[in-house]
Amino acid sequence: MDLKALRFFVATANTLSFTQAAVQLNVPKSTVSKAIHKLEINLGTKLLERSSRVVRLTEAGALLYQRATPLLTEAKSIVNDIQSLQQNVVGVLRVAAPPSLGRYISKEIIPEYLARFSDVRVSLKLSYDYEDLFKDDLDIAFRMGQNSDENLIEKPLGFANRVIVAAPEYLAKHPPILTPNDVSRHQCLQIFDQDRTSWQLKNAAQQQEISLSVLFQCSDIDALRQTLLSGIGIAHLPWLVVRDDISAGRLCHVLPQWSSHGLPISVVYRTGVNKPAKLAQFLALIFARQEHFNIAYQPS
């Protein structure tokens, strides 16, 4: 049913005058008359009885008026709610991120966002997969690595990288690691399920690829870190994940002049110019705190 024609009908029923309804609606009288006539044709019944002096509701018209008035009120409320979502920071902001980066923004970004905007909630999904923002109904996702979805808007934030680490107990019991070639004599802990893995290492002047056998694989980086802390194997993990353990002496930074290539950090989102206010404000906070995303280890 045409809501505009319905609105014209309700205005006419309120005043029982085409002329007064046209004045209220700020449209020509003929526009009101034609819209109601078309509505009557669509419904297959007369809604108004017209004479030269008076306009009266028919039985069908009275029923439609009774039902249409709350319907138009609800339609206006829906429009206002949708506009409010665009203009006010309300609703649920749905975010996805790799687990380690998600834990980081849970500390550095999300608390400030929630403190600023009391009418918004945040749902954070942690996954190593590149989530489908359209299929999974996500507003924004953080990426580590290259984004391959051309349907998304991508904004670069900074860089991360990986470093080689091991527990002091492990290093005390195994051959020393003084050069990248020494690494291949050790077994590693790995996030991804492979029998062997290769680490791409670089320092100021050189690059080297090291192949190792995998002793332990776990898709959860915290569980892998706990195994590493217990003194089993070596690992090539994000500096973001292990820097506190290195500072506290729980892990040793092996070959500190070597690290992985920089891994770009970015955010991707679906909408362009007409971003909902909840997303626009979250992006504004991210860019205001962009220095938090330069989390790559820099050899001295």
C-alpha positions as semicolon CSV with decimal commas, in nm:
position;residue;x (nm);y (nm);z (nm)
1;M;0,000;0,000;0,000
2;D;0,123;0,349;-0,089
3;L;0,206;0,521;0,241
4;K;0,191;0,866;0,083
5;A;-0,163;0,803;-0,045
6;L;-0,252;0,666;0,297
7;R;-0,119;0,982;0,460
8;F;-0,327;1,195;0,222
9;F;-0,636;0,989;0,309
10;V;-0,583;1,022;0,686
11;A;-0,535;1,399;0,658
12;T;-0,859;1,423;0,459
13;A;-1,042;1,200;0,705
14;N;-0,920;1,417;0,993
15;T;-1,060;1,734;0,839
16;L;-1,335;1,591;0,616
17;S;-1,215;1,845;0,362
18;F;-0,995;1,803;0,057
19;T;-0,912;2,172;0,068
20;Q;-0,799;2,174;0,432
21;A;-0,605;1,849;0,387
22;A;-0,422;2,000;0,089
23;V;-0,329;2,305;0,298
24;Q;-0,197;2,087;0,582
25;L;0,000;1,870;0,341
26;N;0,121;2,171;0,139
27;V;0,017;2,015;-0,191
28;P;-0,247;2,104;-0,451
29;K;-0,603;1,990;-0,380
30;S;-0,600;1,794;-0,707
31;T;-0,298;1,591;-0,585
32;V;-0,488;1,484;-0,273
33;S;-0,799;1,396;-0,472
34;K;-0,608;1,191;-0,730
35;A;-0,411;1,002;-0,463
36;I;-0,725;0,902;-0,274
37;H;-0,902;0,807;-0,596
38;K;-0,611;0,579;-0,687
39;L;-0,618;0,430;-0,336
40;E;-0,990;0,354;-0,377
41;I;-0,923;0,183;-0,711
42;N;-0,647;-0,030;-0,558
43;L;-0,872;-0,134;-0,267
44;G;-1,177;-0,183;-0,489
45;T;-1,409;0,025;-0,272
46;K;-1,515;0,379;-0,197
47;L;-1,349;0,536;0,108
48;L;-1,513;0,878;0,102
49;E;-1,857;0,999;-0,001
50;R;-1,823;1,333;-0,176
51;S;-2,082;1,597;-0,242
52;S;-2,065;1,964;-0,318
53;R;-2,103;2,051;0,049
54;V;-1,969;1,761;0,255
55;V;-1,718;1,475;0,265
56;R;-1,806;1,169;0,474
57;L;-1,627;0,841;0,550
58;T;-1,781;0,523;0,418
59;E;-1,779;0,211;0,634
60;A;-1,462;0,094;0,456
61;G;-1,315;0,441;0,494
62;A;-1,383;0,444;0,869
63;L;-1,214;0,105;0,908
64;L;-0,913;0,217;0,705
65;Y;-0,888;0,542;0,904
66;Q;-0,892;0,348;1,233
67;R;-0,617;0,111;1,120
68;A;-0,410;0,357;0,916
69;T;-0,359;0,619;1,186
70;P;-0,141;0,399;1,415
71;L;0,024;0,249;1,105
72;L;0,144;0,591;0,988
73;T;0,260;0,674;1,339
74;E;0,465;0,353;1,347
75;A;0,605;0,423;1,000
76;K;0,719;0,767;1,115
77;S;0,874;0,611;1,424
78;I;1,065;0,362;1,206
79;V;1,202;0,643;0,991
80;N;1,305;0,839;1,302
81;D;1,479;0,532;1,449
82;I;1,670;0,470;1,127
83;Q;1,774;0,835;1,106
84;S;1,878;0,820;1,470
85;L;2,107;0,526;1,394
86;Q;2,274;0,737;1,127
87;Q;2,302;1,052;1,341
88;N;2,340;0,925;1,699
89;V;2,593;0,684;1,845
90;V;2,352;0,407;1,940
91;G;2,305;0,035;1,878
92;V;2,555;-0,249;1,856
93;L;2,893;-0,204;1,685
94;R;3,002;-0,543;1,552
95;V;3,380;-0,580;1,524
96;A;3,610;-0,864;1,411
97;A;3,984;-0,895;1,467
98;P;4,265;-1,152;1,487
99;P;4,283;-1,277;1,847
100;S;4,607;-1,104;1,952
101;L;4,507;-0,772;1,795
102;G;4,155;-0,807;1,932
103;R;4,288;-0,843;2,286
104;Y;4,505;-0,539;2,226
105;I;4,220;-0,314;2,109
106;S;4,009;-0,447;2,398
107;K;4,258;-0,269;2,621
108;E;4,366;0,030;2,413
109;I;4,062;0,137;2,208
110;I;3,728;-0,018;2,306
111;P;3,712;0,097;2,673
112;E;3,758;0,462;2,569
113;Y;3,491;0,424;2,300
114;L;3,240;0,276;2,544
115;A;3,319;0,542;2,805
116;R;3,248;0,818;2,551
117;F;2,920;0,677;2,419
118;S;2,685;0,531;2,676
119;D;2,414;0,423;2,429
120;V;2,629;0,190;2,221
121;R;2,742;-0,168;2,279
122;V;3,034;-0,351;2,118
123;S;3,039;-0,713;2,001
124;L;3,393;-0,834;1,928
125;K;3,457;-1,154;1,730
126;L;3,809;-1,299;1,745
127;S;3,920;-1,517;1,456
128;Y;4,226;-1,584;1,240
129;D;3,996;-1,600;0,937
130;Y;3,916;-1,299;0,723
131;E;3,550;-1,260;0,814
132;D;3,288;-1,182;0,548
133;L;3,151;-0,851;0,670
134;F;2,837;-0,882;0,456
135;K;2,756;-1,242;0,544
136;D;2,841;-1,207;0,914
137;D;2,675;-0,865;0,956
138;L;2,993;-0,696;1,081
139;D;3,045;-0,320;1,085
140;I;3,424;-0,323;1,083
141;A;3,717;-0,566;1,092
142;F;4,084;-0,531;1,177
143;R;4,324;-0,707;0,943
144;M;4,685;-0,813;0,978
145;G;4,819;-0,876;0,628
146;Q;4,686;-0,792;0,284
147;N;4,315;-0,738;0,227
148;S;4,189;-0,909;-0,088
149;D;3,823;-0,802;-0,084
150;E;3,774;-0,515;-0,328
151;N;3,418;-0,463;-0,201
152;L;3,551;-0,325;0,128
153;I;3,699;0,012;0,211
154;E;4,046;-0,034;0,364
155;K;4,233;0,217;0,579
156;P;4,597;0,144;0,682
157;L;4,682;0,188;1,049
158;G;5,035;0,065;1,112
159;F;5,261;-0,238;1,117
160;A;5,336;-0,542;1,332
161;N;5,605;-0,809;1,301
162;R;5,721;-1,137;1,455
163;V;6,029;-1,221;1,659
164;I;6,189;-1,549;1,767
165;V;6,139;-1,638;2,134
166;A;6,202;-1,928;2,370
167;A;6,186;-1,988;2,743
168;P;6,514;-1,953;2,937
169;E;6,479;-2,316;3,051
170;Y;6,462;-2,436;2,692
171;L;6,768;-2,238;2,584
172;A;6,969;-2,365;2,880
173;K;6,917;-2,727;2,769
174;H;6,959;-2,698;2,392
175;P;7,229;-2,590;2,145
176;P;7,285;-2,214;2,134
177;I;7,122;-2,003;1,862
178;L;7,378;-1,751;1,743
179;T;7,287;-1,724;1,373
180;P;6,972;-1,788;1,169
181;N;7,123;-2,117;1,047
182;D;7,126;-2,243;1,407
183;V;6,746;-2,208;1,422
184;S;6,689;-2,499;1,183
185;R;6,832;-2,742;1,442
186;H;6,542;-2,671;1,675
187;Q;6,176;-2,769;1,673
188;C;5,914;-2,500;1,673
189;L;5,568;-2,424;1,806
190;Q;5,331;-2,315;1,533
191;I;4,984;-2,161;1,506
192;F;4,900;-2,316;1,170
193;D;4,873;-2,690;1,112
194;Q;5,185;-2,790;0,912
195;D;5,452;-3,060;0,946
196;R;5,721;-2,810;0,856
197;T;5,723;-2,434;0,837
198;S;5,944;-2,159;0,700
199;W;6,036;-1,838;0,877
200;Q;6,126;-1,533;0,671
201;L;6,388;-1,338;0,868
202;K;6,562;-1,009;0,796
203;N;6,805;-0,773;0,959
204;A;6,936;-0,437;0,841
205;A;7,122;-0,580;0,541
206;Q;7,016;-0,943;0,488
207;Q;6,718;-1,169;0,441
208;Q;6,709;-1,540;0,513
209;E;6,450;-1,818;0,500
210;I;6,471;-2,089;0,767
211;S;6,290;-2,424;0,747
212;L;6,195;-2,603;1,070
213;S;5,998;-2,905;1,183
214;V;5,686;-2,841;1,388
215;L;5,675;-2,998;1,734
216;F;5,347;-2,848;1,855
217;Q;5,061;-2,679;1,671
218;C;4,773;-2,491;1,828
219;S;4,531;-2,245;1,670
220;D;4,495;-2,055;1,999
221;I;4,791;-1,826;2,050
222;D;4,747;-1,809;2,429
223;A;4,761;-2,189;2,460
224;L;5,066;-2,193;2,235
225;R;5,230;-1,924;2,450
226;Q;5,169;-2,129;2,766
227;T;5,339;-2,430;2,605
228;L;5,627;-2,208;2,502
229;L;5,663;-2,073;2,858
230;S;5,689;-2,428;2,988
231;G;6,018;-2,471;2,804
232;I;5,916;-2,668;2,494
233;G;6,054;-2,552;2,159
234;I;6,095;-2,208;2,003
235;A;5,838;-1,990;1,830
236;H;5,809;-1,703;1,585
237;L;5,535;-1,486;1,739
238;P;5,405;-1,130;1,707
239;W;5,607;-0,879;1,907
240;L;5,274;-0,756;2,042
241;V;5,211;-1,097;2,203
242;V;5,552;-1,160;2,361
243;R;5,702;-0,819;2,445
244;D;5,572;-0,820;2,804
245;D;5,704;-1,175;2,860
246;I;6,045;-1,066;2,727
247;S;6,050;-0,761;2,956
248;A;5,957;-0,978;3,255
249;G;6,220;-1,242;3,174
250;R;5,968;-1,518;3,114
251;L;6,085;-1,546;2,753
252;C;6,414;-1,471;2,584
253;H;6,434;-1,276;2,261
254;V;6,643;-1,496;2,032
255;L;6,848;-1,328;1,756
256;P;6,726;-0,978;1,845
257;Q;6,881;-0,827;1,533
258;W;6,650;-1,042;1,320
259;S;6,273;-1,018;1,279
260;S;6,004;-1,088;1,022
261;H;5,903;-0,846;0,752
262;G;5,650;-0,585;0,857
263;L;5,290;-0,706;0,862
264;P;5,045;-0,429;0,770
265;I;4,759;-0,355;1,008
266;S;4,442;-0,204;0,863
267;V;4,070;-0,168;0,919
268;V;3,808;-0,257;0,660
269;Y;3,442;-0,165;0,655
270;R;3,145;-0,178;0,421
271;T;2,996;0,166;0,406
272;G;3,135;0,481;0,252
273;V;3,007;0,837;0,287
274;N;2,690;0,761;0,486
275;K;2,849;0,569;0,770
276;P;2,633;0,509;1,080
277;A;2,740;0,739;1,361
278;K;2,853;0,445;1,577
279;L;3,100;0,341;1,305
280;A;3,208;0,694;1,216
281;Q;3,295;0,771;1,579
282;F;3,478;0,440;1,623
283;L;3,687;0,515;1,314
284;A;3,757;0,867;1,439
285;L;3,887;0,725;1,768
286;I;4,102;0,467;1,588
287;F;4,268;0,732;1,374
288;A;4,315;0,961;1,675
289;R;4,499;0,673;1,846
290;Q;4,678;0,549;1,535
291;E;5,015;0,546;1,711
292;H;4,887;0,243;1,905
293;F;4,906;0,040;1,584
294;N;5,277;0,087;1,517
295;I;5,359;-0,227;1,713
296;A;5,653;-0,371;1,520
297;Y;5,980;-0,453;1,696
298;Q;6,261;-0,223;1,583
299;P;6,611;-0,368;1,630
300;S;6,843;-0,119;1,797
